[in-house]
């Protein structure tokens, strides 16, 4: 998952914790920050051997929970409350100056370097980041299947800062309320401070248990919300808090016990970096590795912060990296993501390391020129002015992102309109005669020839038409209704609601079945069904090809049991309903991490079996071939090449697998099915244009727009007539 970026906000004064020994400096914690940020930076830089470096975020959550809870608990234990103004002022001085500086710089660079459509989306992320709610924006985006392949945002690392800011907002109030209730419920002469401590431990343990249970559940059913949200991450912060509240117990551990436990903790963190990867269901149970490890390191350090594992963490290089860790983290991600746009080519391994080093240099400058002057300057003794500064900086971050957004208008082409001809109207291009061709086959060829003529006429058009349909700015939301009304089942959905259109009372039933690539043909199929008085039913599920293949879900991080169950339910329904025609389609973009190879032997065998199974219901079966792969997010690419649309049009050789399509057609026809090769509707012999006439072909990097799909309705209708005419 692209969202695995760590947040390294240091909540309390560097390396100091009230739960250990007053305000004693903790060099082991400073060094632990270095371990965490190095893991994250190496992971993002693509350094081999660190596939689980994203666990650095968990380490920082534990550190934050430990430091903040220790500091607050000490104040509550002494005074019974927390001076909230002073607390929030300290957080503002620590986090906002550097955080807003990077937001402003990133927003400016994104507006200047990224394609307009991508920049506009990124700048919306900037606004959310400035308000520290980016984690929920990214969680919502992560649940949108059609946005799953969107490039990561240079603001994406702000999600963890949002989690921590939300924790800072809520946790002091919880502790104050707990202390008040504990004082009210104190038994007899019991020590008030001890009673408050026990109550805080109980409350924090309950929060941790509920959050952990929720995290396990969401990891299984909604990974983006498990990864990005405070409720699913609160247990990690709470684990650090419980370690702080148990500081007295940690200090009682003899060195012979504390030493090995500290080393074991560091070993667990390293194991997480080395053993976990993007395929791990996360956070889930796997997060226990870095969280447990971090708890052991900070806990055992309460008594001996510079002995055992602390002796390594306290080394000068580790201390230096720990001091710049927050700013380094803020800079490294946007530098890595925006450098390719600046240079005009992807970064290689050496370039990624160089970019990370550049981010470290920016971090050093930020610490010296921004962080330290604000943290240790006159504002330190002026909480009111610090809070005023916080409001001003937040407004600056929001306004900078909005200003950059206004500087990137929605992209509109200036090319002359070339009206896409209506298919089936006027004089059709000549089609060579073929002996034994049925009238229905001749109609398909005649209409296909018309489409080919329009595609060929558009192959060299450069300027994006001013009246492009849909407009580039609206293309990303150009979804057929079935994608939003529940007809296309999401990852966890099983069963199939009634999704009928056309003449719903008709006895002639046509069923469109498959994944999202089947569902994208619903608009033209609905048009045909309405004109021909057929009943059309759409049955689709995201990332679930209607083939009996063992399927793994990289999104869920487990076997896709919901897909297997849905397939069985659809087959049972088709056996009961006996449709006249079943139209089968699926994406051919599945990578090997789904558990199978597209066009491989298992794929082709499964296709033959599925066609036979569908034929056994009494239906005629039409398999739709793949649409060409445009090899880019087309609207975004065009927004950057308004005067050169051909730069976004892939060569046919890279967009089409002719051998695989031919193998699918043989596998389908051999068992009595029919096959429609769609490539001639998109490509010439050399190129596949992404604009035909005034129609945008793709809404993203693989789905056809509603307008283009509807334009092809006559060809689909002729193909259905061809299938219905089959004995």
C-alpha positions in Angstrom: 0.0 0.0 0.0 1.4 3.4 -1.0 0.2 5.0 2.3 2.8 3.3 4.4 4.7 6.4 5.3 5.7 7.2 8.9 4.8 10.2 11.0 7.6 11.3 13.2 6.2 14.2 15.1 8.2 14.6 18.3 5.6 15.6 20.8 7.6 16.5 23.9 10.9 18.2 24.4 13.5 16.1 22.6 14.3 13.0 24.6 12.7 14.2 27.9 10.0 12.3 29.7 8.2 12.9 32.9 7.5 9.3 33.6 11.0 8.1 34.1 13.2 10.4 36.2 11.7 13.9 36.1 13.0 15.8 33.1 16.1 13.7 32.7 17.3 13.6 29.1 16.7 10.3 27.4 19.5 9.7 24.8 18.1 6.2 24.1 14.8 7.8 23.0 16.7 10.2 20.7 18.6 7.3 19.2 15.4 5.3 18.8 14.0 8.2 16.8 17.0 7.8 14.5 16.3 4.1 14.1 12.7 4.8 13.1 13.4 7.6 10.7 16.2 5.7 9.0 13.9 2.7 8.5 11.3 5.0 6.9 13.7 6.9 4.7 15.4 3.7 3.5 12.0 2.1 2.8 10.9 5.0 0.7 14.3 5.3 -1.0 14.0 1.7 -2.1 17.0 0.5 -0.3 17.1 -3.3 -0.7 16.6 -5.4 2.4 14.3 -3.0 4.2 10.8 -3.9 2.9 9.2 -3.3 6.2 10.7 0.1 7.0 7.2 1.6 7.3 7.1 0.2 10.8 9.0 3.4 11.8 5.6 5.0 12.2 4.6 2.5 14.9 7.8 3.2 16.8 7.1 7.0 16.7 3.6 6.4 17.9 4.9 4.5 20.9 7.5 7.2 21.6 4.8 9.9 21.4 2.5 8.0 23.7 5.3 7.4 26.2 6.5 11.0 26.3 3.2 12.8 26.3 1.6 10.4 28.8 4.6 10.6 31.2 4.6 14.4 31.1 0.8 14.8 31.5 0.6 12.1 34.2 3.3 13.9 36.2 1.4 17.2 36.0 -2.0 15.6 36.8 -0.4 13.7 39.8 0.9 17.0 41.2 -1.9 19.4 40.4 -4.9 17.2 39.6 -5.2 18.9 36.2 -3.3 19.9 33.0 -2.6 23.5 31.9 -4.1 23.0 28.5 -3.0 26.4 27.1 0.6 25.7 28.0 0.4 22.1 26.7 -1.0 23.1 23.3 1.3 26.0 23.0 4.3 23.7 23.4 3.0 21.3 20.8 2.4 24.2 18.4 5.9 25.6 18.8 7.3 22.1 18.2 5.3 20.9 15.3 3.8 23.7 13.2 6.8 25.9 12.1 8.6 23.1 10.2 5.4 21.4 9.3 3.9 24.5 7.6 7.2 25.4 6.0 7.2 22.0 4.2 3.5 22.4 3.3 4.1 25.7 1.6 7.2 24.5 -0.2 5.5 21.3 -1.3 2.3 23.1 -2.5 4.4 25.6 -4.5 6.5 22.8 -6.1 3.5 20.6 -6.8 1.7 23.5 -8.6 4.8 24.2 -10.7 5.9 20.6 -11.5 3.0 18.2 -11.6 0.4 17.8 -14.4 -2.5 20.1 -13.7 -5.1 17.4 -12.8 -2.7 15.7 -10.4 -1.6 19.0 -8.9 -5.2 20.0 -8.2 -5.7 16.7 -6.3 -2.4 17.1 -4.4 -3.2 20.6 -3.3 -6.5 19.4 -1.8 -4.3 17.0 0.2 -2.2 20.1 1.2 -5.3 21.8 2.7 -6.2 18.6 4.7 -2.6 18.3 5.9 -2.5 21.9 7.1 -5.7 21.1 9.1 -4.2 17.8 10.3 -7.0 15.7 9.0 -5.1 14.2 6.0 -5.3 10.8 7.5 -9.0 10.6 7.0 -8.8 12.1 3.5 -6.3 9.3 2.6 -8.4 6.6 4.3 -11.4 7.7 2.2 -9.4 7.7 -1.0 -8.0 4.3 -0.2 -11.4 2.8 -0.2 -12.1 4.0 -3.7 -11.3 1.1 -6.0 -11.2 3.3 -9.1 -8.6 5.6 -7.4 -6.4 2.7 -6.2 -3.8 3.2 -9.0 -3.5 7.0 -8.5 0.1 8.1 -7.8 0.9 8.8 -4.2 0.6 12.3 -2.9 3.7 14.3 -1.8 1.6 15.2 1.3 0.7 11.6 2.1 3.2 11.4 5.0 1.2 14.0 6.9 -1.3 11.3 7.7 0.6 10.2 10.8 1.0 13.8 12.0 -2.8 14.0 11.8 -3.0 11.0 14.0 -0.7 12.4 16.6 -2.3 15.9 16.5 -5.7 14.2 17.1 -4.2 12.3 20.0 -2.8 15.5 21.5 -6.2 17.1 21.3 -8.1 14.2 23.0 -5.7 12.6 25.5 -5.2 15.5 27.9 -9.0 15.8 28.3 -9.2 12.1 29.0 -6.5 12.3 31.6 -8.1 15.3 33.3 -11.5 13.6 33.4 -10.0 10.4 34.7 -8.2 12.3 37.5 -11.4 14.1 38.5 -13.4 10.9 38.7 -10.5 9.1 40.5 -10.5 11.9 43.1 -14.2 11.7 43.5 -14.1 7.9 44.0 -11.1 7.8 46.2 -11.4 5.2 49.0 -11.0 6.5 52.5 -7.4 7.6 53.1 -6.0 6.2 49.9 -3.2 8.3 48.3 -4.8 10.5 45.7 -1.8 10.5 43.3 -1.6 6.7 43.4 -5.4 6.4 42.9 -5.2 8.7 39.9 -2.3 6.6 38.5 -4.3 3.4 38.8 -7.3 5.0 37.2 -5.2 6.3 34.3 -3.7 2.8 33.8 -7.2 1.3 33.7 -8.6 3.8 31.3 -5.6 3.6 29.0 -5.7 -0.2 29.0 -9.4 -0.2 28.1 -8.6 2.3 25.2 -5.8 0.1 24.0 -7.9 -3.1 24.1 -10.8 -1.5 22.2 -8.4 0.1 19.6 -6.4 -3.1 19.1 -9.6 -5.1 18.5 -10.8 -2.5 16.1 -7.5 -2.5 14.3 -7.5 -6.2 13.8 -11.0 -6.1 12.4 -10.4 -3.1 10.1 -7.1 -4.6 8.9 -9.2 -7.5 7.6 -12.2 -5.6 6.2 -11.0 -2.1 5.5 -7.2 -1.7 5.3 -7.1 2.0 4.5 -9.1 2.9 7.7 -7.0 0.5 9.7 -3.8 2.1 8.5 -4.7 5.8 8.6 -7.2 6.4 11.4 -6.7 7.4 15.0 -9.1 4.8 16.4 -7.1 1.9 14.8 -3.8 3.4 15.8 -4.7 4.6 19.3 -3.5 1.3 20.9 0.1 2.0 19.7 0.0 5.4 21.4 -1.6 3.8 24.4 1.1 1.2 24.6 3.7 3.9 25.0 1.5 5.6 27.5 1.2 2.4 29.6 4.9 2.1 29.5 5.3 5.6 30.9 2.7 5.0 33.7 4.7 1.9 34.6 8.0 3.7 34.9 8.4 2.8 38.5 8.0 -0.9 37.7 10.6 -0.6 34.8 13.1 1.0 37.2 12.9 -2.0 39.5 14.1 -4.4 36.9 17.7 -5.6 37.6 20.3 -4.8 34.9 20.6 -8.5 34.1 16.9 -8.5 33.1 16.6 -5.0 31.6 19.6 -5.3 29.4 18.5 -8.4 27.4 14.9 -7.0 27.2 16.1 -3.8 25.7 18.2 -5.6 23.1 15.2 -7.9 22.4 13.1 -4.8 21.8 15.5 -3.4 19.2 15.6 -6.9 17.6 11.8 -6.9 17.3 11.9 -3.5 15.5 14.7 -4.7 13.2 12.8 -7.9 12.5 9.8 -5.8 11.5 11.9 -3.9 9.1 13.4 -7.0 7.5 10.5 -9.5 7.6 7.4 -7.4 6.8 6.6 -5.9 3.4 3.9 -4.3 1.4 2.1 -7.6 1.1 1.7 -7.8 4.9 -1.8 -7.2 6.3 -1.0 -4.1 8.3 -1.2 -3.0 11.0 -3.0 -6.1 12.3 -1.1 -8.6 14.4 2.1 -7.7 12.5 2.3 -4.3 14.2 3.0 -6.1 17.5 6.6 -6.5 16.4 7.6 -2.8 16.2 5.2 -1.7 19.0 6.3 -4.4 21.4 9.9 -3.7 20.5 9.6 0.1 21.1 7.9 -0.5 24.4 10.7 -2.7 25.6 13.4 -0.2 24.5 11.7 2.9 26.1 10.6 1.0 29.2 13.9 -0.6 30.0 15.6 2.7 29.4 13.7 4.2 32.4 16.4 2.8 34.7 19.4 2.6 32.4 19.1 4.9 29.4 22.7 4.7 28.4 23.4 1.0 29.2 22.6 -2.0 27.2 20.8 -1.1 24.0 21.0 2.5 25.2 24.8 2.5 24.8 24.3 2.1 21.0 21.4 4.4 20.7 23.3 7.1 22.6 26.2 7.2 20.1 26.7 10.7 18.6 25.7 9.8 15.1 22.4 8.4 16.4 21.8 11.5 18.5 22.4 13.8 15.5 20.0 11.9 13.3 17.4 11.8 16.1 17.6 15.6 16.4 16.8 16.1 12.7 14.4 13.2 12.4 11.2 15.3 12.4 12.4 17.7 9.7 14.1 15.0 7.8 10.9 13.0 7.6 8.9 16.1 6.5 11.3 16.8 3.7 12.3 13.4 2.4 8.9 12.3 1.0 8.1 15.3 -1.2 11.7 15.5 -2.4 11.5 11.8 -3.5 8.2 12.3 -5.2 8.7 15.6 -6.8 12.3 15.1 -8.0 11.3 12.9 -11.0 8.9 15.6 -12.2 11.7 18.2 -11.9 14.3 16.0 -13.7 11.9 14.6 -16.2 12.7 10.9 -15.5 12.3 8.4 -12.7 15.0 8.2 -10.0 17.4 5.3 -10.0 18.7 3.7 -6.8 21.7 6.1 -6.5 19.5 9.1 -7.3 17.0 8.1 -4.6 19.8 8.0 -2.0 21.0 11.4 -3.2 17.5 12.8 -2.9 17.3 11.5 0.6 20.6 13.1 1.5 19.3 16.4 0.0 16.3 16.1 2.3 18.6 15.6 5.2 20.5 18.8 4.3 17.1 20.6 4.2 16.3 19.2 7.5 19.5 20.5 9.1 18.7 23.9 7.8 15.2 23.7 9.0 16.2 22.7 12.5 18.7 25.5 12.8 16.7 28.3 11.1 13.1 27.4 12.1 12.7 24.7 14.7 15.1 25.7 17.4 14.6 29.5 17.2 10.8 29.0 17.7 11.1 26.2 20.3 13.7 27.9 22.5 13.0 31.6 21.7 10.9 34.2 23.5 7.6 32.4 22.6 8.6 29.7 25.0 7.4 31.8 27.9 4.3 33.2 26.1 1.7 30.5 25.7 -0.9 33.0 24.4 1.4 34.2 21.7 2.4 30.6 20.8 -1.3 29.7 20.3 -1.8 32.8 18.2 1.2 31.7 16.1 -0.4 28.3 15.8 -3.5 29.8 14.3 -1.5 32.0 12.0 0.6 29.1 10.7 -2.4 26.9 10.2 -4.0 29.6 8.2 -0.8 30.1 6.2 -0.7 26.4 5.3 -4.3 26.4 4.2 -4.0 29.6 2.2 -0.8 28.6 0.5 -2.4 25.4 -0.7 -5.6 27.2 -1.8 -3.5 29.9 -3.6 -1.5 27.3 -5.4 -4.8 25.6 -6.3 -6.1 28.8 -7.8 -2.9 29.1 -9.8 -3.6 25.7 -11.5 -6.9 26.1 -13.4 -8.8 23.1 -14.6 -7.1 22.1 -17.9 -9.1 22.8 -21.0 -7.9 22.1 -24.6 -7.8 24.7 -27.3 -8.0 22.3 -30.3 -10.6 22.6 -33.0 -13.6 20.3 -32.6 -13.7 17.2 -34.8 -17.1 15.7 -34.3 -17.0 12.0 -33.7 -19.2 10.4 -36.5 -22.3 8.5 -35.5 -21.7 4.8 -35.9 -24.2 3.2 -38.3 -25.1 6.4 -40.0 -24.1 7.6 -43.5 -22.0 5.7 -46.0 -20.0 2.9 -44.4 -16.5 2.2 -45.5 -16.2 -0.7 -47.9 -15.6 -4.0 -46.3 -14.1 -6.9 -48.2 -16.6 -9.7 -48.8 -16.0 -13.0 -47.1 -17.6 -16.3 -48.1 -19.9 -17.9 -45.6 -20.2 -14.7 -43.5 -23.6 -14.3 -41.9 -25.6 -11.0 -42.1 -24.9 -10.5 -38.4 -21.2 -11.0 -38.9 -21.2 -8.6 -41.8 -22.9 -6.0 -39.7 -20.3 -6.3 -37.0 -17.5 -5.9 -39.6 -19.2 -2.9 -41.3 -19.7 -1.0 -38.0 -16.2 -1.9 -36.9 -14.8 -0.5 -40.1 -16.6 2.8 -39.3 -15.0 2.9 -35.9 -11.6 2.1 -37.4 -11.9 5.0 -39.8 -12.7 7.4 -37.0 -9.8 6.0 -34.9 -7.4 6.3 -37.8 -8.5 9.9 -38.5 -7.6 10.8 -34.8 -4.3 9.0 -34.5 -2.2 12.0 -35.3 -4.4 14.8 -33.8 -2.3 16.8 -31.4 -4.3 19.5 -29.8 -6.9 18.4 -27.2 -10.3 19.6 -28.4 -11.9 22.4 -26.6 -15.2 20.6 -26.4 -13.8 17.2 -25.3 -16.3 14.9 -23.8 -16.1 14.4 -20.9 -13.9 17.4 -20.0 -10.6 16.5 -18.5 -11.5 17.9 -15.1 -14.7 15.8 -14.9 -13.2 12.6 -16.3 -12.0 11.2 -13.0 -15.6 11.1 -11.7 -17.1 9.9 -15.0 -18.4 6.6 -13.4 -21.4 4.7 -14.5 -24.2 4.6 -12.0 -23.6 0.9 -11.2 -20.3 1.9 -9.5 -22.0 4.0 -6.9 -25.4 2.3 -6.4 -24.1 -1.0 -5.0 -24.5 -3.0 -8.2 -20.7 -3.3 -8.4 -19.9 -5.1 -5.3 -16.9 -3.8 -3.3 -14.1 -5.9 -1.8 -16.2 -7.3 1.1 -19.5 -7.4 -0.7 -21.0 -10.8 -1.6 -24.3 -11.7 -3.2 -25.8 -9.4 -5.8 -28.7 -7.0 -5.6 -31.2 -6.7 -8.4 -29.6 -4.4 -11.0 -32.0 -4.6 -13.9 -32.5 -2.0 -16.7 -34.0 -1.8 -20.1 -37.4 -3.6 -20.3 -37.4 -5.3 -17.0 -40.5 -7.3 -17.8 -39.0 -8.8 -21.0 -38.5 -12.5 -21.2 -35.2 -12.0 -23.1 -32.6 -11.6 -20.4 -29.0 -10.4 -21.1 -26.6 -10.6 -18.2 -23.4 -8.6 -18.0 -21.0 -10.3 -15.5 -17.4 -9.8 -14.4 -15.3 -7.2 -12.6 -15.2 -3.5 -13.1 -14.3 -3.9 -16.8 -17.6 -5.6 -17.3 -19.4 -2.9 -15.4 -17.9 -0.1 -17.5 -19.9 -1.4 -20.5 -23.2 -1.0 -18.6 -24.1 2.4 -20.2 -24.1 1.2 -23.8 -25.6 -2.1 -22.9 -28.5 -0.3 -21.1 -29.0 1.8 -24.2 -29.2 -1.3 -26.4 -31.5 -3.1 -23.9 -33.9 -0.1 -23.8 -34.1 0.1 -27.6 -34.5 -3.6 -28.1 -36.8 -4.2 -25.2 -34.5 -6.6 -23.5 -33.9 -7.0 -19.8 -30.3 -6.3 -18.8 -28.8 -7.3 -15.5 -25.4 -6.2 -14.3 -23.5 -8.5 -11.9 -20.0 -7.3 -11.0 -17.4 -7.2 -8.2 -14.2 -5.2 -8.0 -11.0 -7.0 -8.8 -12.8 -10.3 -9.0 -12.5 -12.0 -12.5 -15.4 -14.4 -13.1 -12.9 -17.3 -13.5 -12.4 -20.1 -11.1 -8.9 -19.1 -10.2 -7.4 -19.1 -6.6 -7.4 -15.3 -6.0 -5.3 -13.4 -3.5 -6.2 -9.8 -2.7 -3.2 -7.5 -2.3 -5.7 -4.8 -1.0 -6.9 -7.0 1.8 -3.6 -8.8 2.2 -5.2 -12.3 2.2 -7.0 -14.8 0.1 -9.9 -13.2 -1.6 -12.6 -15.4 0.0 -15.3 -12.9 -0.8 -14.5 -13.2 -4.6 -14.8 -17.0 -4.5 -18.0 -16.9 -2.6 -19.5 -14.2 -5.0 -18.6 -16.3 -8.0 -20.4 -19.3 -6.6 -23.5 -17.2 -5.8 -23.6 -15.7 -9.3 -23.3 -19.1 -11.0 -26.2 -20.4 -8.8 -28.3 -17.5 -9.8 -27.6 -17.9 -13.5 -28.4 -21.6 -13.3 -31.8 -20.6 -11.8 -32.6 -17.7 -14.1 -31.5 -19.2 -17.5 -30.6 -15.9 -19.3 -30.6 -15.8 -23.1 -27.1 -14.3 -23.2 -24.3 -13.9 -20.8 -21.7 -11.2 -21.6 -18.4 -11.9 -19.7 -15.6 -9.4 -19.3 -12.7 -8.8 -16.9 -9.6 -6.7 -16.7 -6.4 -8.2 -18.1 -4.2 -6.1 -15.8 -4.0 -8.5 -12.9 -0.4 -8.8 -11.7 1.1 -12.1 -10.4 0.6 -11.0 -6.8 -3.1 -11.8 -7.4 -2.1 -15.4 -7.6 -2.4 -16.1 -11.3 -0.9 -15.0 -14.7 -3.2 -13.3 -17.2 -3.2 -15.3 -20.5 -1.3 -18.1 -18.8 -2.3 -21.7 -19.0 -4.4 -21.6 -15.8 -6.2 -18.5 -17.0 -7.1 -20.0 -20.4 -8.2 -23.3 -18.9 -10.3 -21.4 -16.4 -11.9 -19.3 -19.2 -12.8 -22.4 -21.1 -14.4 -24.0 -18.0 -16.3 -20.8 -17.2 -17.7 -20.5 -20.7 -18.8 -24.2 -20.6 -20.4 -23.6 -17.1 -22.3 -20.6 -18.4 -23.3 -22.4 -21.5 -24.7 -25.2 -19.4 -27.3 -22.8 -18.0 -28.8 -22.6 -21.6 -27.3 -19.2 -22.3 -25.2 -18.1 -25.3 -21.9 -16.6 -24.1 -20.1 -13.6 -25.4 -16.6 -12.9 -24.0 -15.4 -9.4 -24.5 -11.7 -9.0 -25.2 -9.5 -6.5 -23.4 -9.3 -2.8 -24.1 -5.8 -1.6 -24.8 -3.7 -0.6 -21.8 -3.0 3.2 -22.2 0.0 2.9 -19.9 -0.8 6.2 -18.1 -3.6 8.0 -16.2 -4.9 9.5 -19.4 -6.7 12.6 -18.2 -3.7 13.5 -16.1 -1.3 12.9 -19.0 -3.4 15.0 -21.3 -3.7 17.8 -18.8 0.1 18.1 -19.2 0.1 17.7 -23.0 -2.8 19.8 -24.1 -1.0 20.6 -27.4 0.4 17.1 -27.9 -2.2 14.5 -27.2 -0.1 12.0 -29.2 2.4 12.0 -26.4 -0.2 10.2 -24.3 -1.2 7.6 -27.0 0.7 4.3 -26.5 2.0 2.3 -29.3 -0.1 -0.7 -30.1 2.8 -3.1 -29.5 2.9 -2.0 -25.8 -0.8 -1.6 -25.3 -2.0 -4.8 -26.8 -1.1 -8.5 -26.3 -2.3 -9.9 -29.6 -1.0 -13.4 -28.8 -2.9 -13.5 -25.5 -6.1 -12.2 -27.2 -5.8 -14.9 -29.9 -5.3 -17.6 -27.2 -8.4 -16.4 -25.3 -10.5 -16.4 -28.5 -9.4 -20.0 -29.2 -10.2 -21.1 -25.6 -13.7 -19.5 -25.9 -14.7 -20.7 -29.3 -13.4 -24.3 -28.6 -16.2 -24.7 -26.0 -19.0 -23.0 -28.0 -18.7 -19.5 -26.9 -18.3 -16.3 -28.9 -15.5 -13.8 -28.6 -15.4 -10.1 -29.5 -11.9 -8.7 -30.1 -12.3 -5.0 -29.1 -8.8 -3.8 -30.1 -9.9 -2.7 -33.6 -12.3 -0.3 -31.8 -9.4 1.5 -30.1 -6.2 1.1 -32.2 -4.7 1.3 -35.7 -2.0 -1.0 -36.7 0.6 1.2 -35.0 -1.0 3.3 -32.3 -4.0 3.6 -29.8 -5.2 7.2 -29.6 -6.7 8.3 -26.3 -9.0 10.9 -28.1 -11.2 9.9 -31.0 -12.9 12.9 -32.6 -14.2 14.9 -29.6 -14.4 11.9 -27.3 -12.0 11.0 -24.4 -11.4 7.3 -24.5 -10.2 6.6 -21.0 -11.4 8.0 -17.6 -8.3 6.8 -15.8 -5.5 4.3 -16.6 -7.7 1.4 -17.7 -11.5 2.2 -17.7 -13.3 3.5 -20.8 -15.4 6.7 -20.4 -19.1 6.6 -20.5 -19.2 8.7 -23.6 -16.8 6.5 -25.6 -18.5 3.3 -24.4 -21.9 4.7 -25.5 -20.5 5.7 -28.9 -19.6 2.0 -29.4 -23.1 0.8 -28.5 -24.0 -0.1 -32.2 -21.0 -2.4 -32.4 -21.9 -4.1 -29.1 -25.5 -4.4 -30.4 -24.3 -6.0 -33.6 -22.2 -8.4 -31.6 -25.2 -9.4 -29.4 -27.2 -10.0 -32.6 -24.4 -12.2 -33.9 -24.4 -14.2 -30.7 -28.2 -14.5 -30.6 -28.2 -15.8 -34.2 -25.8 -18.5 -33.2 -27.6 -21.9 -33.3 
